[in-house]
Amino acid sequence: MVERSRLQREEGVIELRLDTRQDGTWAILEVAGEVDLFTAPSLRERIVQLIEEGNRQILVDLTQVGFMDSSGLGVLVAGIKRAREAGGDMSLVCREGPTLKVLAITGLDRVFPIYASVDDAVGS
């Protein structure tokens, strides 16, 4: 099952798309667009929903994220904490680019398991 949601600003420009699907034991959340103060609450809600549905291996695919501010980073940190408290874990898919750079600068690349692709994560 693929679940999709889109968040739009008043101008009608799509800023964030969230698609979820299952691959074996992994709940995969594909994020596309910008994760900022406006869109981060939707990302948080989706991560919480996945955990509350009983998913224990959550993979957040950030390869299509063009921008992420501290609000987005806060959502990811809260998400991994909540997942671990529920007996699970949360991993990220992030290739080179600005999102990976932000994760490295903040040291979060040492907190999260980070994979280059969804296939690499699912196959691990």
QUIJO-V234229 format. One record per residue. N is the residue number from 1. RES is the residue in one small letter. PHI is phi in radians with two decimals (NA if undefined). PSI is psi in degrees with one decimal (999 if undefined). NEAR is the number of other ideal C-beta (glycine too) atoms within 10 Angstrom. Layout:
n=N res=RES phi=PHI psi=PSI near=NEAR
n=N res=RES phi=PHI psi=PSI near=NEAR
This chain:
n=1 res=m phi=NA psi=131.5 near=5
n=2 res=v phi=-1.91 psi=127.3 near=9
n=3 res=e phi=-1.97 psi=130.9 near=12
n=4 res=r phi=-2.16 psi=147.4 near=10
n=5 res=s phi=-2.59 psi=149.5 near=12
n=6 res=r phi=-2.24 psi=142.5 near=13
n=7 res=l phi=-2.05 psi=132.1 near=16
n=8 res=q phi=-2.18 psi=145.7 near=11
n=9 res=r phi=-1.49 psi=172.0 near=12
n=10 res=e phi=-1.03 psi=-31.1 near=5
n=11 res=e phi=-1.21 psi=-11.4 near=6
n=12 res=g phi=1.57 psi=3.0 near=6
n=13 res=v phi=-1.45 psi=129.6 near=9
n=14 res=i phi=-1.29 psi=123.7 near=12
n=15 res=e phi=-1.81 psi=-28.9 near=19
n=16 res=l phi=-2.58 psi=134.3 near=22
n=17 res=r phi=-2.19 psi=133.6 near=16
n=18 res=l phi=-2.14 psi=119.0 near=21
n=19 res=d phi=-2.09 psi=133.4 near=17
n=20 res=t phi=-2.12 psi=146.7 near=20
n=21 res=r phi=-2.73 psi=165.8 near=14
n=22 res=q phi=-1.86 psi=142.9 near=11
n=23 res=d phi=-2.44 psi=95.8 near=13
n=24 res=g phi=1.14 psi=-125.7 near=9
n=25 res=t phi=-1.51 psi=-3.1 near=10
n=26 res=w phi=-1.58 psi=132.7 near=17
n=27 res=a phi=-1.67 psi=116.8 near=25
n=28 res=i phi=-1.83 psi=123.6 near=22
n=29 res=l phi=-1.94 psi=108.4 near=24
n=30 res=e phi=-1.59 psi=124.4 near=20
n=31 res=v phi=-1.98 psi=131.1 near=25
n=32 res=a phi=-2.37 psi=136.0 near=18
n=33 res=g phi=2.04 psi=-142.8 near=18
n=34 res=e phi=-1.98 psi=134.2 near=20
n=35 res=v phi=-1.90 psi=104.8 near=25
n=36 res=d phi=-2.42 psi=-169.3 near=15
n=37 res=l phi=-0.98 psi=-34.3 near=10
n=38 res=f phi=-1.32 psi=-40.2 near=14
n=39 res=t phi=-1.73 psi=-20.0 near=25
n=40 res=a phi=-0.97 psi=-38.6 near=21
n=41 res=p phi=-1.03 psi=-34.0 near=12
n=42 res=s phi=-1.18 psi=-39.1 near=19
n=43 res=l phi=-1.12 psi=-44.5 near=23
n=44 res=r phi=-1.02 psi=-47.2 near=18
n=45 res=e phi=-1.04 psi=-40.4 near=13
n=46 res=r phi=-1.19 psi=-41.2 near=22
n=47 res=i phi=-1.10 psi=-45.6 near=25
n=48 res=v phi=-1.04 psi=-43.8 near=15
n=49 res=q phi=-1.03 psi=-45.7 near=14
n=50 res=l phi=-1.06 psi=-41.9 near=25
n=51 res=i phi=-1.17 psi=-44.8 near=20
n=52 res=e phi=-1.14 psi=-24.8 near=10
n=53 res=e phi=-1.37 psi=-2.3 near=9
n=54 res=g phi=1.69 psi=7.2 near=9
n=55 res=n phi=-1.24 psi=130.9 near=22
n=56 res=r phi=-1.89 psi=-20.8 near=16
n=57 res=q phi=-2.05 psi=104.5 near=18
n=58 res=i phi=-1.92 psi=130.5 near=24
n=59 res=l phi=-2.08 psi=116.2 near=22
n=60 res=v phi=-1.75 psi=112.8 near=25
n=61 res=d phi=-1.57 psi=109.1 near=20
n=62 res=l phi=-1.80 psi=13.3 near=22
n=63 res=t phi=-1.14 psi=-21.3 near=17
n=64 res=q phi=-1.83 psi=15.4 near=13
n=65 res=v phi=-1.56 psi=121.9 near=22
n=66 res=g phi=-1.57 psi=-21.1 near=12
n=67 res=f phi=-2.70 psi=137.4 near=14
n=68 res=m phi=-2.48 psi=126.3 near=23
n=69 res=d phi=-1.78 psi=-171.5 near=15
n=70 res=s phi=-1.10 psi=-25.8 near=12
n=71 res=s phi=-1.10 psi=-43.6 near=16
n=72 res=g phi=-1.14 psi=-42.3 near=24
n=73 res=l phi=-1.07 psi=-40.3 near=17
n=74 res=g phi=-1.08 psi=-38.8 near=12
n=75 res=v phi=-1.12 psi=-42.9 near=23
n=76 res=l phi=-1.11 psi=-43.9 near=23
n=77 res=v phi=-1.10 psi=-45.0 near=15
n=78 res=a phi=-1.11 psi=-35.4 near=13
n=79 res=g phi=-1.16 psi=-44.4 near=23
n=80 res=i phi=-1.18 psi=-35.6 near=22
n=81 res=k phi=-1.12 psi=-46.0 near=12
n=82 res=r phi=-1.13 psi=-41.3 near=18
n=83 res=a phi=-1.09 psi=-44.1 near=22
n=84 res=r phi=-1.18 psi=-37.1 near=12
n=85 res=e phi=-1.10 psi=-28.3 near=9
n=86 res=a phi=-1.55 psi=6.4 near=14
n=87 res=g phi=1.52 psi=16.4 near=8
n=88 res=g phi=-2.13 psi=-157.5 near=18
n=89 res=d phi=-2.70 psi=164.0 near=14
n=90 res=m phi=-2.31 psi=130.7 near=26
n=91 res=s phi=-2.09 psi=163.8 near=20
n=92 res=l phi=-2.13 psi=149.2 near=25
n=93 res=v phi=-1.95 psi=121.3 near=24
n=94 res=c phi=-2.76 psi=118.0 near=24
n=95 res=r phi=-1.62 psi=-175.9 near=12
n=96 res=e phi=-0.96 psi=153.3 near=8
n=97 res=g phi=2.37 psi=-173.6 near=12
n=98 res=p phi=-1.10 psi=-35.1 near=11
n=99 res=t phi=-1.17 psi=-44.9 near=22
n=100 res=l phi=-1.12 psi=-36.4 near=17
n=101 res=k phi=-1.09 psi=-43.2 near=12
n=102 res=v phi=-1.11 psi=-41.0 near=19
n=103 res=l phi=-1.11 psi=-39.2 near=21
n=104 res=a phi=-1.22 psi=-43.7 near=13
n=105 res=i phi=-1.07 psi=-38.3 near=9
n=106 res=t phi=-1.48 psi=-6.1 near=13
n=107 res=g phi=1.43 psi=2.8 near=8
n=108 res=l phi=-1.26 psi=-14.2 near=16
n=109 res=d phi=-1.20 psi=-13.1 near=16
n=110 res=r phi=-1.69 psi=-9.8 near=9
n=111 res=v phi=-1.62 psi=-42.2 near=15
n=112 res=f phi=-1.71 psi=140.7 near=18
n=113 res=p phi=-1.18 psi=126.1 near=14
n=114 res=i phi=-2.11 psi=130.0 near=19
n=115 res=y phi=-2.04 psi=155.5 near=19
n=116 res=a phi=-1.38 psi=-22.5 near=13
n=117 res=s phi=-2.68 psi=162.8 near=13
n=118 res=v phi=-1.08 psi=-41.5 near=17
n=119 res=d phi=-1.04 psi=-40.8 near=11
n=120 res=d phi=-1.08 psi=-41.3 near=12
n=121 res=a phi=-1.20 psi=-48.8 near=20
n=122 res=v phi=-1.14 psi=-32.3 near=16
n=123 res=g phi=-1.43 psi=-5.9 near=9
n=124 res=s phi=-1.43 psi=999 near=8
